[in-house]
């Protein structure tokens, strides 16, 4: 086997079996996709497509964190494509999903509904920050925006949520 002299080699190049990644990240990717497309079936399709893209890719990842970031970025981008599609614009599945989901407290349902009612740019940033425990710098990198834009979206998103939940 001849090494490509132009390919950057990492001591920790890694690929993980897709079965392991499904087990570890399926729920995270579903929640991220659902926060963008707000439709259960579309979010499930996005997750499936994300893992298919991983299997077909020839990327060598530096670490498990790199794989997770790639999966999240791919799922979010794919979900955005779904939202822009003709089929998605002509239906909505948020209510159906919320009906099927069991919540520990009624306030949890109210919070999820409020988050899903936010504009996409705030919804995605809040999801990544609070549900995926991503840092501001990681979110900026994932979404290809500045850290100050992330902080601004977090601040505005929290204010919007507070107003929605107070009923004002």
C-alpha atoms as one frame of an Amber mdcrd trajectory, in Angstrom:
protein
   0.000   0.000   0.000   1.414   3.373  -1.040   0.892   6.278   1.344  -0.447
   9.500  -0.049   2.174  12.138   0.854  -0.446  14.904   0.766  -2.840  13.241
   3.211  -2.463  14.467   6.761  -1.854  11.495   8.985  -3.103  11.416  12.560
  -1.789   9.061  15.171  -5.370   8.613  16.291  -7.219   8.303  12.947 -10.328
   6.448  13.822 -13.518   5.014  12.455 -16.062   3.418  14.729 -18.562   0.748
  13.737 -21.866   2.374  12.850 -23.674   0.025  15.249 -21.741   1.540  18.166
 -22.477   5.064  16.975 -26.189   4.312  16.602 -26.272   3.052  20.170 -24.356
   6.077  21.484 -25.811   8.959  19.447 -29.151   7.983  17.915 -31.218   9.823
  20.538 -28.975  12.907  20.448 -29.230  13.115  16.676 -32.997  12.580  16.777
 -33.473  15.416  19.267 -31.231  17.745  17.250 -33.050  16.892  14.008 -36.464
  17.204  15.649 -35.547  20.617  17.028 -35.016  21.746  13.427 -37.763  19.958
  11.485 -40.362  19.534  14.254 -41.679  16.351  12.682 -41.018  12.899  14.132
 -40.867  10.988  10.847 -38.631  13.590   9.223 -36.304  13.556  12.239 -36.116
   9.748  12.094 -35.309   9.929   8.368 -32.607  12.517   9.052 -30.984  10.272
  11.671 -31.024   7.314   9.295 -29.572   9.425   6.479 -26.858  10.742   8.814
 -25.676   7.224   9.654 -25.796   6.229   5.987 -23.612   9.227   5.143 -21.184
   8.189   7.880 -20.953   4.671   6.444 -20.376   6.020   2.932 -17.866   8.651
   3.964 -14.163   8.041   3.786 -13.321  10.492   6.560 -10.712   9.559   9.113
 -11.744  11.166  12.362  -9.332  12.441  14.974 -11.357  11.421  18.007 -14.749
  10.335  19.263 -15.597  14.018  19.831 -14.775  14.700  16.185 -17.146  11.906
  15.124 -19.922  13.250  17.378 -19.466  16.782  16.027 -19.538  15.507  12.434
 -22.708  13.506  13.101 -24.454  16.471  14.751 -23.436  18.896  12.001 -24.562
  16.431   9.317 -27.910  15.802  11.048 -28.601  19.519  11.525 -27.707  20.327
   7.907 -29.824  17.438   6.639 -32.745  18.570   8.833 -32.444  22.090   7.413
 -32.653  20.624   3.908 -35.799  18.731   4.893 -37.384  21.902   6.278 -36.757
  23.706   2.995 -38.395  20.917   0.993 -41.863  21.291  -0.499 -43.236  18.275
   1.370 -42.207  19.490   4.787 -43.585  22.985   4.323 -47.025  21.499   3.676
 -47.379  19.523   6.907 -46.508  19.661  10.575 -46.007  16.840  13.085 -45.182
  18.558  16.383 -48.572  17.943  17.986 -48.570  14.259  17.088 -45.102  13.777
  18.565 -46.015  15.608  21.777 -49.148  13.461  22.127 -47.034  10.287  22.003
 -44.341  11.527  24.377 -44.643  10.945  28.107 -43.525  13.864  30.260 -42.701
  13.634  33.971 -44.387  16.968  34.697 -46.843  19.130  32.742 -44.271  21.947
  32.857 -41.903  19.763  30.816 -44.449  19.571  27.987 -44.929  23.362  28.157
 -41.174  23.903  27.939 -40.792  21.573  24.948 -43.707  23.275  23.189 -42.194
  26.692  23.874 -38.768  25.637  22.590 -40.320  24.159  19.435 -42.209  27.413
  18.852 -38.968  29.419  18.742 -37.428  30.403  15.404 -34.995  27.748  14.164
 -31.792  29.696  14.832 -32.641  29.973  18.541 -34.097  26.472  18.818 -30.969
  24.791  17.459 -28.530  26.758  19.628 -30.591  26.170  22.789 -30.855  22.466
  21.990 -27.136  22.042  21.445 -26.254  24.026  24.564 -28.759  22.563  27.038
 -29.564  19.088  25.725 -26.277  18.118  24.079 -24.030  19.949  26.591 -22.021
  21.527  23.783 -19.855  24.537  24.620 -20.343  27.918  22.990 -17.163  27.444
  20.947 -18.251  23.953  19.819 -21.667  25.265  18.777 -20.020  28.096  16.850
 -17.850  25.559  15.061 -20.757  23.199  14.350 -23.002  25.920  12.953 -20.192
  27.916  11.345 -21.108  31.132  13.169 -19.166  33.291  15.605 -19.096  32.642
  19.344 -20.690  36.036  19.940 -23.561  35.037  17.624 -24.046  31.861  19.670
 -24.081  33.839  22.920 -26.494  36.351  21.415 -28.849  33.590  20.218 -28.731
  31.912  23.626 -29.580  35.189  25.335 -32.411  36.052  22.956 -33.744  32.504
  22.942 -33.862  32.416  26.749 -35.667  35.777  26.819 -38.210  34.540  24.282
 -38.765  31.356  26.296 -39.208  33.314  29.506 -41.817  35.541  27.867 -43.629
  32.577  26.312 -43.718  30.611  29.551 -44.905  33.623  31.551 -47.642  34.130
  28.995 -46.460  37.604  28.105
